[in-house]
Amino acid sequence: MRRLAITLAAALGAVGGVMVTTAQAAPTAGHREQPPYPYASCLAAAKQHGESPSYAVWHCDQLVQKGWVLPPRS
């Protein structure tokens, strides 16, 4: 049981270290957009991935509810 706890702690530490490194590197990159993304970009990405237009709208609406995409402008 103790070995399992040590292994789990080591694994979480490694994942946490990668997440911290990624979080620190992201602001300096400057070329990537950060959430929330524009609605038009969401639709374009969905189309690029082969989603039908109606499914793309539904998918982007779900992402709006989660806060990942800005609502469309009326």
C-alpha positions, 0 to 999 in steps of 0.5 A: 500500500505504501508503494502505491502511495509513493508511486501515485505521489511521484506521478502527480508530481511529474504531471504537476511539473509539466502543467506548471512549465506549460502554464509558464511558457504559454504567456510568452508564446504570444501567438496562440489565442487564449480562451474564450475564443471567438464564435467564428473561429469555433465554427471554422474549426468545426468545419475543418474537422468535418462537422456538419453545419448544424452539429457545428452550431450545437457544438459551439453553443455547448462551448459558449455555455462552458465559457470556452467560446464567446457568444456570437454577435447579433 
